[in-house]
Amino acid sequence: MTITRAIRTPIMHRAVRTGDLVFIGGTIADDTSVSMGAQTANILGKIEGYLKEAGSDRNHVLTASIFVTDLSKKKEMDAAWTDFFGDALPARATVGVADLGGGAMIEVVVTARVAG
């Protein structure tokens, strides 16, 4: 089975596609000084672009792993999350972590199917 890697960073490829699956690596917000909700919205916008480049979209996201530094702000994240996904909510786990570095409050990893 062919593996296609896209959007290389110094430490990984943002999107890896094999068969009809797309794996999006850990994504944090561009501006980590904003609220949890704003960071979530920014991350989801970035993920949407990564998915598009890999042949998928938000409606094909199957699972998500979310890492947050402050679970007391989870409601902000949930609001941005449900606004983005609407009724196409993926299966998901949210895990509290001590630190994500650089002021990031949230990091998201997703797996999706190829669109079509």
N, CA, C and O atoms as a printed pandas DataFrame, in Angstrom:
     atom_number atom_name residue_name chain_id  residue_number  x_coord  y_coord  z_coord
0              1         N          MET        A               1    0.846   -1.169    0.000
1              2        CA          MET        A               1    0.000    0.000    0.000
2              3         C          MET        A               1    0.898    1.241    0.000
3              4         O          MET        A               1    1.876    1.305    0.745
4              5         N          THR        A               2    0.569    2.198   -0.817
5              6        CA          THR        A               2    1.348    3.421   -0.945
6              7         C          THR        A               2    1.131    4.336    0.249
7              8         O          THR        A               2    0.017    4.453    0.759
8              9         N          ILE        A               3    2.200    4.982    0.691
9             10        CA          ILE        A               3    2.127    5.993    1.744
10            11         C          ILE        A               3    2.536    7.319    1.123
11            12         O          ILE        A               3    3.596    7.423    0.505
12            13         N          THR        A               4    1.690    8.334    1.290
13            14        CA          THR        A               4    1.972    9.675    0.785
14            15         C          THR        A               4    2.108   10.612    1.976
15            16         O          THR        A               4    1.239   10.655    2.846
16            17         N          ARG        A               5    3.196   11.353    2.007
17            18        CA          ARG        A               5    3.453   12.292    3.103
18            19         C          ARG        A               5    3.399   13.716    2.564
19            20         O          ARG        A               5    3.928   13.998    1.489
20            21         N          ALA        A               6    2.757   14.615    3.314
21            22        CA          ALA        A               6    2.608   15.998    2.855
22            23         C          ALA        A               6    2.881   16.967    3.996
23            24         O          ALA        A               6    2.747   16.622    5.170
24            25         N          ILE        A               7    3.258   18.165    3.636
25            26        CA          ILE        A               7    3.451   19.287    4.554
26            27         C          ILE        A               7    4.536   18.952    5.577
27            28         O          ILE        A               7    4.255   18.789    6.764
28            29         N          ARG        A               8    5.746   18.855    5.113
29            30        CA          ARG        A               8    6.876   18.508    5.979
30            31         C          ARG        A               8    7.230   19.662    6.913
31            32         O          ARG        A               8    7.255   20.827    6.517
32            33         N          THR        A               9    7.501   19.300    8.161
33            34        CA          THR        A               9    8.046   20.236    9.141
34            35         C          THR        A               9    9.433   19.695    9.505
35            36         O          THR        A               9    9.831   18.645    8.998
36            37         N          PRO        A              10   10.167   20.384   10.364
37            38        CA          PRO        A              10   11.475   19.843   10.754
38            39         C          PRO        A              10   11.405   18.487   11.460
39            40         O          PRO        A              10   12.387   17.746   11.456
40            41         N          ILE        A              11   10.250   18.146   12.073
41            42        CA          ILE        A              11   10.179   16.918   12.859
42            43         C          ILE        A              11    9.152   15.895   12.387
43            44         O          ILE        A              11    9.123   14.778   12.905
44            45         N          MET        A              12    8.297   16.252   11.405
45            46        CA          MET        A              12    7.257   15.321   10.962
46            47         C          MET        A              12    6.642   15.816    9.666
47            48         O          MET        A              12    6.991   16.887    9.169
48            49         N          HIS        A              13    5.732   15.034    9.129
49            50        CA          HIS        A              13    4.843   15.466    8.062
50            51         C          HIS        A              13    3.491   15.725    8.718
51            52         O          HIS        A              13    3.029   14.913    9.519
52            53         N          ARG        A              14    2.863   16.827    8.392
53            54        CA          ARG        A              14    1.563   17.163    8.987
54            55         C          ARG        A              14    0.486   16.161    8.593
55            56         O          ARG        A              14   -0.381   15.827    9.400
56            57         N          ALA        A              15    0.540   15.681    7.353
57            58        CA          ALA        A              15   -0.479   14.745    6.864
58            59         C          ALA        A              15    0.205   13.532    6.242
59            60         O          ALA        A              15    1.122   13.663    5.432
60            61         N          VAL        A              16   -0.258   12.358    6.638
61            62        CA          VAL        A              16    0.227   11.102    6.064
62            63         C          VAL        A              16   -1.003   10.313    5.610
63            64         O          VAL        A              16   -1.932   10.078    6.382
64            65         N          ARG        A              17   -0.981    9.913    4.339
65            66        CA          ARG        A              17   -2.121    9.203    3.757
66            67         C          ARG        A              17   -1.683    7.811    3.327
67            68         O          ARG        A              17   -0.640    7.644    2.695
68            69         N          THR        A              18   -2.482    6.825    3.673
69            70        CA          THR        A              18   -2.288    5.461    3.189
70            71         C          THR        A              18   -3.672    4.864    2.954
71            72         O          THR        A              18   -4.560    4.970    3.800
72            73         N          GLY        A              19   -3.838    4.242    1.803
73            74        CA          GLY        A              19   -5.158    3.718    1.468
74            75         C          GLY        A              19   -6.181    4.825    1.514
75            76         O          GLY        A              19   -5.993    5.880    0.908
76            77         N          ASP        A              20   -7.268    4.592    2.233
77            78        CA          ASP        A              20   -8.296    5.632    2.326
78            79         C          ASP        A              20   -8.272    6.359    3.673
79            80         O          ASP        A              20   -9.267    6.961    4.076
80            81         N          LEU        A              21   -7.128    6.300    4.367
81            82        CA          LEU        A              21   -6.987    6.975    5.653
82            83         C          LEU        A              21   -5.981    8.119    5.576
83            84         O          LEU        A              21   -4.971    8.039    4.876
84            85         N          VAL        A              22   -6.284    9.182    6.313
85            86        CA          VAL        A              22   -5.402   10.340    6.431
86            87         C          VAL        A              22   -5.151   10.576    7.919
87            88         O          VAL        A              22   -6.088   10.662    8.713
88            89         N          PHE        A              23   -3.885   10.679    8.281
89            90        CA          PHE        A              23   -3.486   10.934    9.661
90            91         C          PHE        A              23   -2.900   12.341    9.730
91            92         O          PHE        A              23   -1.960   12.666    9.005
92            93         N          ILE        A              24   -3.461   13.172   10.605
93            94        CA          ILE        A              24   -2.969   14.536   10.791
94            95         C          ILE        A              24   -2.262   14.600   12.136
95            96         O          ILE        A              24   -2.848   14.308   13.178
96            97         N          GLY        A              25   -0.990   14.989   12.095
97            98        CA          GLY        A              25   -0.176   15.048   13.308
98            99         C          GLY        A              25   -0.616   16.153   14.253
99           100         O          GLY        A              25   -1.461   16.982   13.913
100          101         N          GLY        A              26   -0.034   16.153   15.440
101          102        CA          GLY        A              26   -0.365   17.128   16.472
102          103         C          GLY        A              26   -0.274   18.558   15.959
103          104         O          GLY        A              26    0.746   18.969   15.406
104          105         N          THR        A              27   -1.352   19.308   16.149
105          106        CA          THR        A              27   -1.453   20.670   15.646
106          107         C          THR        A              27   -1.782   21.606   16.795
107          108         O          THR        A              27   -2.698   21.347   17.576
108          109         N          ILE        A              28   -1.029   22.699   16.894
109          110        CA          ILE        A              28   -1.298   23.732   17.896
110          111         C          ILE        A              28   -1.637   25.041   17.182
111          112         O          ILE        A              28   -1.450   25.162   15.971
112          113         N          ALA        A              29   -2.128   26.004   17.928
113          114        CA          ALA        A              29   -2.532   27.295   17.374
114          115         C          ALA        A              29   -1.325   28.138   16.977
115          116         O          ALA        A              29   -0.240   28.007   17.544
116          117         N          ASP        A              30   -1.536   28.995   16.003
117          118        CA          ASP        A              30   -0.493   29.937   15.595
118          119         C          ASP        A              30   -0.256   30.984   16.673
119          120         O          ASP        A              30    0.885   31.374   16.920
120          121         N          ASP        A              31   -1.333   31.445   17.321
121          122        CA          ASP        A              31   -1.234   32.448   18.388
122          123         C          ASP        A              31   -1.647   31.781   19.695
123          124         O          ASP        A              31   -2.831   31.549   19.937
124          125         N          THR        A              32   -0.666   31.476   20.529
125          126        CA          THR        A              32   -0.954   30.779   21.780
126          127         C          THR        A              32   -1.270   31.732   22.929
127          128         O          THR        A              32   -1.404   31.299   24.074
128          129         N          SER        A              33   -1.390   33.027   22.632
129          130        CA          SER        A              33   -1.724   33.992   23.688
130          131         C          SER        A              33   -3.232   34.193   23.819
131          132         O          SER        A              33   -3.687   34.878   24.734
132          133         N          VAL        A              34   -4.011   33.600   22.911
133          134        CA          VAL        A              34   -5.463   33.784   22.936
134          135         C          VAL        A              34   -6.136   32.695   23.776
135          136         O          VAL        A              34   -5.473   31.787   24.277
136          137         N          SER        A              35   -7.441   32.797   23.923
137          138        CA          SER        A              35   -8.208   31.874   24.760
138          139         C          SER        A              35   -8.197   30.449   24.209
139          140         O          SER        A              35   -7.805   30.209   23.068
140          141         N          MET        A              36   -8.634   29.521   25.043
141          142        CA          MET        A              36   -8.751   28.119   24.631
142          143         C          MET        A              36   -9.692   27.992   23.428
143          144         O          MET        A              36   -9.390   27.257   22.487
144          145         N          GLY        A              37  -10.820   28.691   23.446
145          146        CA          GLY        A              37  -11.753   28.638   22.329
146          147         C          GLY        A              37  -11.134   29.156   21.042
147          148         O          GLY        A              37  -11.306   28.555   19.982
148          149         N          ALA        A              38  -10.419   30.262   21.130
149          150        CA          ALA        A              38   -9.774   30.839   19.946
150          151         C          ALA        A              38   -8.654   29.939   19.438
151          152         O          ALA        A              38   -8.484   29.788   18.228
152          153         N          GLN        A              39   -7.888   29.341   20.347
153          154        CA          GLN        A              39   -6.848   28.404   19.925
154          155         C          GLN        A              39   -7.476   27.202   19.212
155          156         O          GLN        A              39   -6.961   26.743   18.193
156          157         N          THR        A              40   -8.580   26.700   19.750
157          158        CA          THR        A              40   -9.258   25.559   19.139
158          159         C          THR        A              40   -9.727   25.891   17.731
159          160         O          THR        A              40   -9.519   25.109   16.803
160          161         N          ALA        A              41  -10.362   27.050   17.569
161          162        CA          ALA        A              41  -10.856   27.457   16.251
162          163         C          ALA        A              41   -9.705   27.579   15.252
163          164         O          ALA        A              41   -9.835   27.163   14.101
164          165         N          ASN        A              42   -8.579   28.148   15.690
165          166        CA          ASN        A              42   -7.423   28.284   14.806
166          167         C          ASN        A              42   -6.880   26.914   14.402
167          168         O          ASN        A              42   -6.583   26.680   13.230
168          169         N          ILE        A              43   -6.755   26.023   15.362
169          170        CA          ILE        A              43   -6.261   24.667   15.086
170          171         C          ILE        A              43   -7.160   23.955   14.090
171          172         O          ILE        A              43   -6.669   23.337   13.145
172          173         N          LEU        A              44   -8.457   24.033   14.288
173          174        CA          LEU        A              44   -9.386   23.337   13.404
174          175         C          LEU        A              44   -9.326   23.897   11.985
175          176         O          LEU        A              44   -9.461   23.148   11.018
176          177         N          GLY        A              45   -9.125   25.197   11.855
177          178        CA          GLY        A              45   -8.941   25.796   10.537
178          179         C          GLY        A              45   -7.685   25.279    9.858
179          180         O          GLY        A              45   -7.691   25.001    8.658
180          181         N          LYS        A              46   -6.604   25.148   10.626
181          182        CA          LYS        A              46   -5.369   24.602   10.075
182          183         C          LYS        A              46   -5.554   23.143    9.659
183          184         O          LYS        A              46   -5.107   22.735    8.587
184          185         N          ILE        A              47   -6.215   22.364   10.513
185          186        CA          ILE        A              47   -6.458   20.963   10.202
186          187         C          ILE        A              47   -7.303   20.834    8.936
187          188         O          ILE        A              47   -7.070   19.937    8.125
188          189         N          GLU        A              48   -8.268   21.712    8.764
189          190        CA          GLU        A              48   -9.090   21.675    7.549
190          191         C          GLU        A              48   -8.224   21.835    6.299
191          192         O          GLU        A              48   -8.442   21.150    5.300
192          193         N          GLY        A              49   -7.248   22.734    6.354
193          194        CA          GLY        A              49   -6.336   22.901    5.230
194          195         C          GLY        A              49   -5.470   21.673    4.993
195          196         O          GLY        A              49   -5.248   21.277    3.849
196          197         N          TYR        A              50   -4.980   21.067    6.074
197          198        CA          TYR        A              50   -4.171   19.848    5.954
198          199         C          TYR        A              50   -4.994   18.715    5.337
199          200         O          TYR        A              50   -4.513   17.985    4.470
200          201         N          LEU        A              51   -6.241   18.579    5.796
201          202        CA          LEU        A              51   -7.122   17.544    5.261
202          203         C          LEU        A              51   -7.373   17.755    3.773
203          204         O          LEU        A              51   -7.340   16.804    2.992
204          205         N          LYS        A              52   -7.621   18.988    3.389
205          206        CA          LYS        A              52   -7.879   19.287    1.978
206          207         C          LYS        A              52   -6.684   18.877    1.128
207          208         O          LYS        A              52   -6.848   18.265    0.073
208          209         N          GLU        A              53   -5.491   19.212    1.584
209          210        CA          GLU        A              53   -4.289   18.862    0.827
210          211         C          GLU        A              53   -4.130   17.343    0.692
211          212         O          GLU        A              53   -3.557   16.859   -0.284
212          213         N          ALA        A              54   -4.634   16.609    1.665
213          214        CA          ALA        A              54   -4.512   15.146    1.655
214          215         C          ALA        A              54   -5.730   14.458    1.030
215          216         O          ALA        A              54   -5.795   13.229    1.021
216          217         N          GLY        A              55   -6.693   15.222    0.508
217          218        CA          GLY        A              55   -7.842   14.626   -0.158
218          219         C          GLY        A              55   -9.016   14.330    0.736
219          220         O          GLY        A              55   -9.821   13.453    0.424
220          221         N          SER        A              56   -9.139   15.045    1.854
221          222        CA          SER        A              56  -10.238   14.804    2.778
222          223         C          SER        A              56  -10.846   16.132    3.208
223          224         O          SER        A              56  -10.511   17.186    2.666
224          225         N          ASP        A              57  -11.740   16.070    4.183
225          226        CA          ASP        A              57  -12.352   17.279    4.731
226          227         C          ASP        A              57  -12.904   16.976    6.127
227          228         O          ASP        A              57  -12.846   15.840    6.598
228          229         N          ARG        A              58  -13.431   17.996    6.767
229          230        CA          ARG        A              58  -13.905   17.858    8.155
230          231         C          ARG        A              58  -15.016   16.828    8.315
231          232         O          ARG        A              58  -15.149   16.231    9.383
232          233         N          ASN        A              59  -15.818   16.609    7.275
233          234        CA          ASN        A              59  -16.916   15.650    7.361
234          235         C          ASN        A              59  -16.447   14.203    7.350
235          236         O          ASN        A              59  -17.240   13.290    7.581
236          237         N          HIS        A              60  -15.167   13.989    7.083
237          238        CA          HIS        A              60  -14.620   12.633    7.026
238          239         C          HIS        A              60  -13.688   12.325    8.197
239          240         O          HIS        A              60  -13.024   11.289    8.201
240          241         N          VAL        A              61  -13.633   13.216    9.190
241          242        CA          VAL        A              61  -12.804   12.959   10.371
242          243         C          VAL        A              61  -13.474   11.865   11.197
243          244         O          VAL        A              61  -14.648   11.966   11.553
244          245         N          LEU        A              62  -12.709   10.822   11.494
245          246        CA          LEU        A              62  -13.228    9.671   12.243
246          247         C          LEU        A              62  -12.968    9.783   13.731
247          248         O          LEU        A              62  -13.868    9.570   14.544
248          249         N          THR        A              63  -11.724   10.122   14.093
249          250        CA          THR        A              63  -11.337   10.188   15.503
250          251         C          THR        A              63  -10.442   11.394   15.746
251          252         O          THR        A              63   -9.799   11.913   14.834
252          253         N          ALA        A              64  -10.421   11.822   17.002
253          254        CA          ALA        A              64   -9.536   12.909   17.416
254          255         C          ALA        A              64   -9.014   12.623   18.818
255          256         O          ALA        A              64   -9.737   12.127   19.681
256          257         N          SER        A              65   -7.753   12.945   19.021
257          258        CA          SER        A              65   -7.156   12.947   20.355
258          259         C          SER        A              65   -6.795   14.401   20.647
259          260         O          SER        A              65   -6.110   15.054   19.859
260          261         N          ILE        A              66   -7.263   14.892   21.782
261          262        CA          ILE        A              66   -7.077   16.293   22.143
262          263         C          ILE        A              66   -6.337   16.345   23.467
263          264         O          ILE        A              66   -6.711   15.674   24.429
264          265         N          PHE        A              67   -5.293   17.140   23.504
265          266        CA          PHE        A              67   -4.487   17.309   24.706
266          267         C          PHE        A              67   -4.642   18.756   25.165
267          268         O          PHE        A              67   -4.383   19.683   24.398
268          269         N          VAL        A              68   -5.066   18.949   26.420
269          270        CA          VAL        A              68   -5.290   20.293   26.942
270          271         C          VAL        A              68   -4.561   20.469   28.276
271          272         O          VAL        A              68   -4.421   19.533   29.063
272          273         N          THR        A              69   -4.107   21.687   28.498
273          274        CA          THR        A              69   -3.369   21.977   29.731
274          275         C          THR        A              69   -4.274   22.428   30.867
275          276         O          THR        A              69   -3.846   22.441   32.021
276          277         N          ASP        A              70   -5.524   22.801   30.566
277          278        CA          ASP        A              70   -6.431   23.283   31.606
278          279         C          ASP        A              70   -7.842   22.776   31.313
279          280         O          ASP        A              70   -8.572   23.369   30.520
280          281         N          LEU        A              71   -8.211   21.682   31.957
281          282        CA          LEU        A              71   -9.523   21.081   31.712
282          283         C          LEU        A              71  -10.678   21.964   32.176
283          284         O          LEU        A              71  -11.819   21.743   31.772
284          285         N          SER        A              72  -10.400   22.963   33.018
285          286        CA          SER        A              72  -11.468   23.865   33.441
286          287         C          SER        A              72  -11.935   24.758   32.286
287          288         O          SER        A              72  -12.991   25.382   32.384
288          289         N          LYS        A              73  -11.163   24.827   31.195
289          290        CA          LYS        A              73  -11.523   25.634   30.024
290          291         C          LYS        A              73  -12.082   24.770   28.891
291          292         O          LYS        A              73  -12.214   25.231   27.757
292          293         N          LYS        A              74  -12.405   23.528   29.204
293          294        CA          LYS        A              74  -12.877   22.582   28.190
294          295         C          LYS        A              74  -14.170   23.042   27.519
295          296         O          LYS        A              74  -14.373   22.751   26.340
296          297         N          LYS        A              75  -15.043   23.743   28.223
297          298        CA          LYS        A              75  -16.296   24.209   27.624
298          299         C          LYS        A              75  -16.028   25.152   26.448
299          300         O          LYS        A              75  -16.757   25.125   25.456
300          301         N          GLU        A              76  -14.984   25.987   26.552
301          302        CA          GLU        A              76  -14.603   26.870   25.436
302          303         C          GLU        A              76  -14.199   26.035   24.227
303          304         O          GLU        A              76  -14.600   26.317   23.097
304          305         N          MET        A              77  -13.403   25.008   24.483
305          306        CA          MET        A              77  -12.949   24.121   23.416
306          307         C          MET        A              77  -14.154   23.407   22.795
307          308         O          MET        A              77  -14.268   23.325   21.572
308          309         N          ASP        A              78  -15.040   22.897   23.633
309          310        CA          ASP        A              78  -16.217   22.173   23.139
310          311         C          ASP        A              78  -17.082   23.063   22.240
311          312         O          ASP        A              78  -17.606   22.593   21.230
312          313         N          ALA        A              79  -17.236   24.336   22.597
313          314        CA          ALA        A              79  -18.054   25.248   21.794
314          315         C          ALA        A              79  -17.450   25.437   20.406
315          316         O          ALA        A              79  -18.163   25.368   19.405
316          317         N          ALA        A              80  -16.149   25.674   20.338
317          318        CA          ALA        A              80  -15.477   25.838   19.039
318          319         C          ALA        A              80  -15.532   24.529   18.257
319          320         O          ALA        A              80  -15.714   24.536   17.040
320          321         N          TRP        A              81  -15.377   23.416   18.951
321          322        CA          TRP        A              81  -15.376   22.083   18.333
322          323         C          TRP        A              81  -16.716   21.787   17.670
323          324         O          TRP        A              81  -16.760   21.413   16.497
324          325         N          THR        A              82  -17.812   21.951   18.415
325          326        CA          THR        A              82  -19.134   21.646   17.874
326          327         C          THR        A              82  -19.539   22.649   16.792
327          328         O          THR        A              82  -20.262   22.292   15.862
328          329         N          ASP        A              83  -19.087   23.883   16.902
329          330        CA          ASP        A              83  -19.350   24.871   15.861
330          331         C          ASP        A              83  -18.683   24.445   14.553
331          332         O          ASP        A              83  -19.275   24.580   13.482
332          333         N          PHE        A              84  -17.466   23.935   14.636
333          334        CA          PHE        A              84  -16.716   23.513   13.459
334          335         C          PHE        A              84  -17.290   22.250   12.827
335          336         O          PHE        A              84  -17.477   22.196   11.612
336          337         N          PHE        A              85  -17.570   21.238   13.637
337          338        CA          PHE        A              85  -17.987   19.939   13.094
338          339         C          PHE        A              85  -19.493   19.812   12.875
339          340         O          PHE        A              85  -19.921   18.969   12.086
340          341         N          GLY        A              86  -20.296   20.609   13.538
341          342        CA          GLY        A              86  -21.747   20.486   13.386
342          343         C          GLY        A              86  -22.199   19.099   13.785
343          344         O          GLY        A              86  -21.850   18.615   14.862
344          345         N          ASP        A              87  -22.977   18.453   12.926
345          346        CA          ASP        A              87  -23.492   17.112   13.217
346          347         C          ASP        A              87  -22.516   15.997   12.869
347          348         O          ASP        A              87  -22.776   14.834   13.179
348          349         N          ALA        A              88  -21.387   16.332   12.226
349          350        CA          ALA        A              88  -20.404   15.312   11.822
350          351         C          ALA        A              88  -19.311   15.165   12.882
351          352         O          ALA        A              88  -18.124   15.117   12.559
352          353         N          LEU        A              89  -19.720   15.096   14.137
353          354        CA          LEU        A              89  -18.763   14.992   15.245
354          355         C          LEU        A              89  -18.016   13.658   15.204
355          356         O          LEU        A              89  -18.645   12.603   15.130
356          357         N          PRO        A              90  -16.678   13.694   15.252
357          358        CA          PRO        A              90  -15.910   12.449   15.284
358          359         C          PRO        A              90  -15.879   11.867   16.696
359          360         O          PRO        A              90  -16.200   12.552   17.668
360          361         N          ALA        A              91  -15.490   10.596   16.796
361          362        CA          ALA        A              91  -15.185   10.021   18.108
362          363         C          ALA        A              91  -13.985   10.788   18.655
363          364         O          ALA        A              91  -13.140   11.246   17.885
364          365         N          ARG        A              92  -13.904   10.932   19.979
365          366        CA          ARG        A              92  -12.856   11.800   20.501
366          367         C          ARG        A              92  -12.503   11.456   21.937
367          368         O          ARG        A              92  -13.323   10.941   22.697
368          369         N          ALA        A              93  -11.249   11.758   22.287
369          370        CA          ALA        A              93  -10.794   11.678   23.675
370          371         C          ALA        A              93  -10.081   12.976   23.994
371          372         O          ALA        A              93   -9.323   13.496   23.175
372          373         N          THR        A              94  -10.326   13.500   25.196
373          374        CA          THR        A              94   -9.652   14.710   25.658
374          375         C          THR        A              94   -8.842   14.347   26.887
375          376         O          THR        A              94   -9.372   13.790   27.849
376          377         N          VAL        A              95   -7.551   14.667   26.853
377          378        CA          VAL        A              95   -6.628   14.274   27.909
378          379         C          VAL        A              95   -5.973   15.517   28.492
379          380         O          VAL        A              95   -5.477   16.365   27.750
380          381         N          GLY        A              96   -5.968   15.628   29.808
381          382        CA          GLY        A              96   -5.274   16.717   30.473
382          383         C          GLY        A              96   -3.782   16.428   30.551
383          384         O          GLY        A              96   -3.370   15.324   30.907
384          385         N          VAL        A              97   -2.975   17.433   30.214
385          386        CA          VAL        A              97   -1.513   17.304   30.262
386          387         C          VAL        A              97   -0.932   18.498   31.008
387          388         O          VAL        A              97   -1.568   19.547   31.113
388          389         N          ALA        A              98    0.274   18.329   31.522
389          390        CA          ALA        A              98    0.895   19.383   32.299
390          391         C          ALA        A              98    1.338   20.567   31.449
391          392         O          ALA        A              98    1.149   21.715   31.850
392          393         N          ASP        A              99    1.925   20.310   30.282
393          394        CA          ASP        A              99    2.501   21.390   29.489
394          395         C          ASP        A              99    2.633   20.961   28.041
395          396         O          ASP        A              99    3.045   19.837   27.753
396          397         N          LEU        A             100    2.280   21.864   27.123
397          398        CA          LEU        A             100    2.455   21.615   25.690
398          399         C          LEU        A             100    3.556   22.492   25.107
399          400         O          LEU        A             100    3.893   22.360   23.930
400          401         N          GLY        A             101    4.114   23.373   25.903
401          402        CA          GLY        A             101    5.190   24.247   25.461
402          403         C          GLY        A             101    4.687   25.489   24.747
403          404         O          GLY        A             101    3.647   25.462   24.090
404          405         N          GLY        A             102    5.431   26.572   24.880
405          406        CA          GLY        A             102    5.158   27.798   24.148
406          407         C          GLY        A             102    3.819   28.461   24.425
407          408         O          GLY        A             102    3.351   29.251   23.605
408          409         N          GLY        A             103    3.198   28.168   25.541
409          410        CA          GLY        A             103    1.917   28.780   25.862
410          411         C          GLY        A             103    0.713   28.091   25.243
411          412         O          GLY        A             103   -0.421   28.520   25.455
412          413         N          ALA        A             104    0.942   27.031   24.481
413          414        CA          ALA        A             104   -0.170   26.309   23.867
414          415         C          ALA        A             104   -1.036   25.686   24.953
415          416         O          ALA        A             104   -0.524   25.076   25.892
416          417         N          MET        A             105   -2.350   25.842   24.821
417          418        CA          MET        A             105   -3.287   25.237   25.763
418          419         C          MET        A             105   -3.913   23.974   25.212
419          420         O          MET        A             105   -4.526   23.206   25.954
420          421         N          ILE        A             106   -3.763   23.747   23.890
421          422        CA          ILE        A             106   -4.430   22.612   23.252
422          423         C          ILE        A             106   -3.617   22.130   22.049
423          424         O          ILE        A             106   -3.030   22.928   21.317
424          425         N          GLU        A             107   -3.595   20.820   21.862
425          426        CA          GLU        A             107   -2.999   20.194   20.683
426          427         C          GLU        A             107   -3.964   19.115   20.217
427          428         O          GLU        A             107   -4.508   18.367   21.029
428          429         N          VAL        A             108   -4.175   19.035   18.903
429          430        CA          VAL        A             108   -5.172   18.119   18.351
430          431         C          VAL        A             108   -4.526   17.212   17.299
431          432         O          VAL        A             108   -3.744   17.666   16.464
432          433         N          VAL        A             109   -4.869   15.924   17.359
433          434        CA          VAL        A             109   -4.449   14.911   16.391
434          435         C          VAL        A             109   -5.726   14.291   15.832
435          436         O          VAL        A             109   -6.622   13.944   16.601
436          437         N          VAL        A             110   -5.831   14.142   14.498
437          438        CA          VAL        A             110   -7.040   13.537   13.928
438          439         C          VAL        A             110   -6.685   12.456   12.894
439          440         O          VAL        A             110   -5.607   12.455   12.300
440          441         N          THR        A             111   -7.628   11.554   12.714
441          442        CA          THR        A             111   -7.596   10.553   11.654
442          443         C          THR        A             111   -8.878   10.704   10.855
443          444         O          THR        A             111   -9.963   10.819   11.425
444          445         N          ALA        A             112   -8.753   10.702    9.534
445          446        CA          ALA        A             112   -9.915   10.881    8.669
446          447         C          ALA        A             112   -9.886    9.886    7.512
447          448         O          ALA        A             112   -8.853    9.279    7.229
448          449         N          ARG        A             113  -11.011    9.727    6.858
449          450        CA          ARG        A             113  -11.093    8.978    5.604
450          451         C          ARG        A             113  -10.900    9.947    4.460
451          452         O          ARG        A             113  -11.193   11.136    4.585
452          453         N          VAL        A             114  -10.413    9.445    3.362
453          454        CA          VAL        A             114  -10.307   10.243    2.150
454          455         C          VAL        A             114  -11.714   10.557    1.677
455          456         O          VAL        A             114  -12.579    9.681    1.701
456          457         N          ALA        A             115  -11.961   11.778    1.251
457          458        CA          ALA        A             115  -13.286   12.182    0.772
458          459         C          ALA        A             115  -13.603   11.483   -0.542
459          460         O          ALA        A             115  -12.708   11.189   -1.335
460          461         N          GLY        A             116  -14.873   11.223   -0.758
461          462        CA          GLY        A             116  -15.301   10.658   -2.035
462          463         C          GLY        A             116  -15.613    9.283   -1.973
463          464         O          GLY        A             116  -15.986    8.688   -2.983
